[in-house]
Amino acid sequence: MKRLKEKYTSTKIIPFYNELIVIPLTDELYDEINMNQGTTMPNYEYLTDTISSYCIEISKFGLVAYIEAEYFGGTGSQNAMVWDSSQVIFEETLSQSAINRSLEILGVCKLQGKDEFDTVGLGRHRDIEDWE
């Protein structure tokens, strides 16, 4: 984990579910990674080519998922991409199930009566800045 913080000093690593960690894409981390040069990937709001390169780099050590959701007034969509050993193994954009499917790939087994999103508690914070 120390290695993840060495490249980008604003990286926050949060132990999450079982052995998963969360690295919130805060404004500071977004700016540090992109340095005003990143190009946004099609269908994503925040995933850039430079963030994707970072995900590819850290996927050499294990599965990496990038997820984003945009909802307003109950309507919206989700985007997700999962890398393993520097290769994209899953991508789904503008859907209602992208996050759950990516969590399933990461090994999350949903609890009875919950989906993967609720099983891991992703809904506990509405804003990325609240992940501390």
Secondary structure, DSSP 4 states (H G I P E B T S, - for coil): -HHHHHH-TT---EE-STT-EE----HHHHHHHHTT---BPTT-SS-BHHHHHHHHHHGGGS-EEEEEEEEETTEEEEEEEEEETTEEEEEEEEESSHHHHHHHHTT--PPTT--HHHHHTGGG-SSGGG--
